[in-house]
Amino acid sequence: MGLKSVSLLPGDKALELTWADGEQARFNAIWLRDNSLDPETRSKANGQRLITVLDIPADLTLTEAVITDDGALRAIIAPEMKELSFTADWLTAHSYDKVRP
């Protein structure tokens, strides 16, 4: 199911996603950064995490969050100014903020 909308929550420390079916979930900026799938954060060979949560700035904020043309989430975090990308399916599978059946 594709993403319909995204909004930054007050304080820019989290965002809220809405899927096309109306489901909603919030994602914390530090959690998104810690779970980033980029090659500096995760090994392409085995998926192993290459950073620890202590490597992430404590003052992390979201500066931008959009739904891309292919239905994925793209977010920019500061102070790193790092771009994070997640597919809707990945976010659905890893959402920690919604009721599970």
C-alpha positions in Angstrom: 0.0 0.0 0.0 1.4 3.4 -1.0 2.0 6.4 1.1 -0.5 9.2 0.8 0.9 12.0 2.9 3.6 13.0 5.4 3.8 15.8 7.9 6.5 16.9 10.3 5.3 16.9 13.9 5.9 19.9 16.2 9.5 20.3 17.2 10.6 18.5 14.0 11.7 15.4 16.0 9.2 13.0 14.3 6.9 12.7 11.3 3.5 11.2 10.7 2.7 9.2 7.7 -0.6 8.3 6.2 -1.0 5.4 3.8 -3.5 5.2 1.0 -5.8 3.0 3.1 -5.9 5.6 5.9 -3.5 3.9 8.3 -1.2 6.3 10.1 2.0 5.9 12.0 4.6 8.2 13.5 8.4 7.7 13.1 11.0 9.4 15.3 13.9 11.1 13.5 16.5 9.3 15.5 14.8 5.9 14.8 14.7 6.8 11.1 18.4 7.7 11.1 19.4 4.6 13.1 17.5 2.4 10.6 18.7 4.2 7.4 19.4 1.8 4.6 22.2 3.8 3.0 25.7 2.3 2.6 27.3 4.4 5.3 24.8 3.0 7.8 24.2 -0.5 6.6 26.5 -3.0 4.9 25.2 -3.8 1.4 26.8 -7.3 1.7 24.9 -8.4 4.8 22.7 -5.6 6.1 24.8 -5.2 9.3 24.5 -1.9 11.0 27.8 0.1 10.6 26.9 2.8 13.2 25.6 2.8 16.8 22.9 5.1 18.2 25.8 6.9 19.9 27.0 8.0 16.5 23.8 9.9 15.8 23.6 13.5 17.0 21.3 14.0 19.9 20.0 17.2 18.5 18.8 15.5 15.3 15.8 17.1 13.6 13.9 16.6 10.4 14.2 19.5 7.9 12.1 18.1 5.1 9.9 15.1 4.4 8.1 14.3 1.1 6.5 11.4 -0.6 8.4 10.7 -3.9 6.8 10.0 -7.2 7.3 6.3 -6.7 5.5 6.4 -3.3 8.5 6.3 -1.0 9.4 8.5 1.9 12.4 10.9 1.4 13.5 12.9 4.5 16.4 15.2 5.2 17.8 15.3 8.7 20.0 18.0 10.4 22.6 18.7 11.4 24.0 16.0 9.1 21.9 17.1 6.2 21.6 13.5 5.3 18.9 12.2 2.9 17.0 9.2 4.1 14.8 7.1 1.8 12.4 4.3 2.8 9.8 2.4 0.7 6.2 2.3 1.9 6.5 -1.5 2.2 9.6 -1.3 4.4 7.9 1.3 6.6 4.8 -0.8 6.9 6.8 -3.8 7.9 8.9 -1.9 10.5 6.2 0.4 11.9 6.3 0.5 15.7 3.4 2.9 16.2 0.3 1.1 14.9 -1.9 -1.6 16.2 -1.0 -5.1 15.1 -3.7 -7.8 14.4 
